Amino acid sequence: MALFSDPNRIPENYGIKIAGGMILFFVFMRILGLHHHVELRVLNLLIQSTGVFYALKKFRSSHADHLNYFRGLITGVATGTVGSAIFAVFMFIYMQVDTGLMQSIIDNEPMGHYLNPYISSFIVALEGIFSGMLVTFVLLNYVGTDDVNDPAGESK
């Protein structure tokens, strides 16, 4: 089966889509000249939330309309982790190529003089992983999961 249609590869599938969305957003901000505003990274949370939401919906639809809470938690966190890791690798490569962005971060951030591309991309990955955890927790309460007391295949 292909990566994008395999129901057991949902985190990879949607994680790649999340990373693609974040990269496109970053490139768009670069074109507009706003890429040095690190505060815009909060909008990555919307991209990640959308990707995790659709990953959870895909999991439910590909598993006979069942979504166990813990399987949903694993799926959502793994999806956010894959997307964040790919985006962090992209940012690491970008900061190696465009040293002006790294210099802008060093000059304008309070702890900037301690940063380099390695630490900055690690922070991007870590921030994304924890955002993925939070987003997954919130979305699982919104999407709804199977009742714990219902055996699989016997929900009402």
N, C-alpha and C positions, 0 to 999 in steps of 0.2 A: 504494500500500500504506500501511497505517496504521503509525505510529511503533512501536507495540508488537508488530507482526508482521513487519516488514521485517528480513530477516537482515543487511542492510547497515547497520542502525541499532542494533546491539546495544549499543554504548557509551552512546548516548543513552538507550535504553530502560532498561537496568540502572542507569545513573547517576542517572536520575530516581528509580528505586526506592530506591537507596542514600540519596539525599538525603531522600526521604520517610521512610525508616526513622530517619535521624539526627534529623530534625525532630520526628518523633513521640516519640523517646526524650528529646529535649530538653524538649518540652512536658510529658511525663510527669514528668521530674525537676523541672520548674517547679511542677507541681501538688503534688508531694511536698515542695517547698521545698528541694530539693537542687541547683537549677540554678546556684548560685554556687560549687559545688565543681568547679573546673576539672579536677581529677584524674579525674573521671568520663568525660572525653573519651576515655580509653583504651578504653572500651566501644564507642566509635564504630568502633574497629578491627575489632571482631567483626562489626558491621553491614557495614562495607566489605568485609571478607573474604568474607562470605556472598554479597554482591552480585557481587563479582568472580568468585568460584567459579562461580556460576550463569551469569554472562555467558560464561565460558570453556566451560562445558558446552553452552550454547545455541549458541555459535559452532561447536563440534565437531558437534553434531547437525544444524545447518543447512547444513553444508558436507561432506556425505557422510562423516561420521565421521572427518574429517581435521582436525588442528590443527597447523599449522606453528608452530614455536617463536616466530619473529619476529612472525607475525600474531597469535599469542596474546599476546605481550608488548605489542604495540600495542593490542590489544583491552582487555586488563586495565588498562593504564595510562590509556587514554582513558576507560574506565568509571570508574575512581577519580577522575580529574580532573573529569569532568562532575559526579559526585556531590558532590565536595568544593567545587567552584565554586558550585553551587546552594546548598549548606549555608552557605557563607561569605556569600553574598548575604543569605540569611535571617538569619544572625547579625548582619550589619551593620545590617539594618533593625531587628532586635529590640533591639540595643544603642542605636540612635537613639531608640527608643520607651521602653524601660525603662532609664533612666539609672542606676538602682540597681545593675544588674548590672555596668555599666562602672565605677561607683564602687567596688564590691566588689573588682573585679579590680585597680583602681588602689591600693586600700588594702592588699590582702592579698598581692599578688605582689611578688617582689623588685625587678623592673624596672617595676612597675606605673605609676609616676609618669611614665614615658615613653610610655605607651600611650594610644590613643584608639580609637574604633570603626573607623577606617580601617585602622590598623595591626593591631588585633586580628583583624579579619576577614581581612586579608591573611595573617596568621600561621595562622589556621584553614585557609585555602585551601592554603597552602604545606605545612603539616603533613599535610593530607589527600592532596596530590599525592605527597609522598614516601612516605607510608604505602601509597598505592596501588601505587607502584613496588615496594616491599618485598613486599607481599602478593602481587602478580602474580608476582614472581620465585619466591617460595616455592610458590605454588599451581601454577605451570607444572611444577615438578618433581614435584608430587603428582599432578596431573591426567594428566600424560604427553602428550608430543607425538609427531608423526610422526618416524620415523627419517630422519635427514638424507640417507642414501644411497638411500632408496626414492623413485623418481619418483612424482609424484602419480598416484593411481589404481592403483598396482601394489604396494601394501603387502601383506605376507604375512598 
